[in-house]
């Protein structure tokens, strides 16, 4: 089995070193960057299994590093390390594409557990990355991360694509908001489950629901289901 490589982007050298020793003890390989510019360069020049990203770092903030990674279609799992515990900051990071977060000061065992969860989630997504899913005139390609409805190409953000993929993989099944949060966001999301409703609205608009056949259906009081109204799969 190939070793797991983790990039730590953390400007507090003592914290970074202790964290590195803990990762090494768990059998992970790691490297450290002490500012955002260097961290972004390392993150893009080689492949990593996971990135531990401090939000408050010099040269370039952790949020900007994350934004640029996701804009470049880099899907490496990212766990934010933040001293901020306000919900808006956490939500901003998650909306930019972070997989999880840990608030400082954190317990090492909690962080290690979240690392294991993120790595399992990454493995599960890679396992099904070559699948092609269809429903009615909608085609979702996991390998190319592309979406077509009829002959029309549809541009989706990373989170929108993950949400649509999960719905289509489970077509004709009613999925609760909690199920969607756990599977699409990759962990037990601590924010308001209304984030699911927001992203469903984004998808409906981009898919052209209401202009064409409605595919995403609301099951009041439960959640959402994607299905063809005429019974086509």
N, C-alpha and C positions, 0 to 999 in steps of 0.2 A: 504494500500500500504506500502510495506517495505521501510524503510528509505534508502537513498542513502549514501553509505559509501565511503569517499574519503581519500586517503593517500597522505599527503604532504611530500615530501622529499626535504628539503631546509635547508641549514646550517645557513642562516642569520635569527636569531631568531626573530628579529623585523618584517621582511617581512613575515615569516611563521605565526606569531601570528596574524598579520593584515589580512592575507589571510584566516586564520582559522575563524576569526570573521565574515568576509564577507560570507564565506560558511555557517556558522551557521545561519546568518541572512536570507540566502536563503532557509533554511530548511534542509541543508545537515549535515550529521555527518562526523567527520573527526578525524584523528590522525596525529601526526607529528613525523618525524624522521629527525635528524640533520646531519646524515652522510650516506654514501652509504652502508656500511656494515649493519648497523641497518635497513636502509630502505629496502634493499633486503630481510633481514630476515622477516620483517613484511609483505612485499609484498607476500612472499611465504607461510607464516604460516596461513594466513586467506584470505578469499575472499574479494575483493574490487570492487566497481563499476567503479572506476577511480583512476589513479595515476597522481599527479602533480609532475614532476621530474625535479629538477634543474640539469643542466649539470655540473656545477663547484661545486662539493661537496667533502669533505675530505673522507679519508679511501678508497673509491672506486668511480670513476667518474660516473656521471649519464649515460654516454654512456655504460659503462661496466655493470651497473645495468640493463639497458635496454637489452643489448645483452644476459645476463644470463637469464633474464625473458623469452625472446622469445626462447632461446635455450631449456628452460624447458617446452615449449609449453604453457606458461602462456599468454593468449590472452587479459588480462585486458587492456582497453584503457589507453594509456599514452600520456599526453600532456607535452612536454618539455618546461621548463622555462629557457631561455638562454639569457645571455648578449651578446653573439656572434651573429652578424648579417651577417656573411659571408655565401654565398650560399653553399660552400663545407661542412661546419659544419651542416647546416640545412639538406642538402641532406643525409649526413651520418646518422643522427638521424632517418630520415624517412626510409631510406633503412634498418636500424636495426629493424624497426617495430613500430616506434612512430606513433601515429594517428594524431598529430597536434603539433604545437609549438607556443609559444608566446615569443617575444623578449622583454627583460627588457630595460628600464622601460615600463611596460604595463599599459593600462587602465583597471581598474577592470571590467568595463562593457564588454569590449572585451573578457577578460578571461572568465567571466561567460557565455557569449554567446557561446564561443568555448566549454566550459564544457557541456552546454545543447546539442550542436550538437553532441559531442562525445557520450553522453549518449543515444541520440536518435538512433544513428548509431549502438550502441551496442545492443539496444533493437530490432532493425530491424533484425540484424544478428542472434540473439538468437531465434527470432520467426521462422526463416526458417532453423534452425540448423539441423532439423531431416529430411530434404528433401533429396531424392536420385534422382540425375539427370543423364540421359544417352543420348548419341548420338553415333550412330554407335556402335563400340565396346568399347567406353569409358564410364566408370561409375565414378561418383563423389558423394561421400557420405558426406553430410554436418555434420552429427552427429559424425562420427568417423574421419572426415577430412582426408579421404583416397581416393586414386585415383587408378583405375585399367584400363589398356587398354588390352582387351582380358584377358589373364591369368597373365599378367605382372603387378606387383605392382610398382607404380611410386612415388618416394619420392619428395615432393615439399616443398619449404619454405612457411612460413605463407603467405607472399605477393603473391607468385606464386599461392598458392591454392585459395586465395581470388579472384585473377584475373580470374583464370580458372572457378571458380564457377559462377562468374558474367557473363562470356561469355556463359557458358552452360545454365544458367537459362534463358538467352535471345537468345538461339540458333536460327539461321536463321534470326536474326536481325542485321543490321549494326549499330555498336556502335562507336560514335566518341571518339577521345582521351580525350576530355574534360569530356564526360560522364563517361568514364572509370576512370579517375583521381578522379572525385567527388565520385563515388560509391565505388571504391576499396580502395582509400587512405582516404576516409572518410571526405574530406573537399575540398575546392577549393585550389588545390596545386599551389604554387606560382613559382615552378621551371619550367624547360623546359619540355614540353610534350614528349620529346624524351624518357623519362623514361618509357613510355608505350611501345615504340618500343623495348627497351632493354629487358623488361620482356616478351614481346611476343616472342622474339628470345629464351630466356631461356625456355619458355614453349614448343615451337616447337621442340627444341632439346630433351627435356625430354619425350615428347609425341611420338617422333619417326616420326614426319612428314618428308616427303621426303623419308623415308624408308618404311613407310606404307602409307595408304590413308591420304592425307592432310586434316586436320580438320579445322585449323585456316587459314582464308583467309584474305588477305589485300584488302581493297577497296580503291584504290588510291585516295588520296586527301580527304578522309573521315575518315576512321578508320579501324575497324576489325570486322569480323563476324566468328562465328564458325558454320559450317554446314557440313553435309556429302555430298560428291561429287555424291554419287549414290542415294541421296534422302532419305536415311534411317534416322529416328529420334531416 
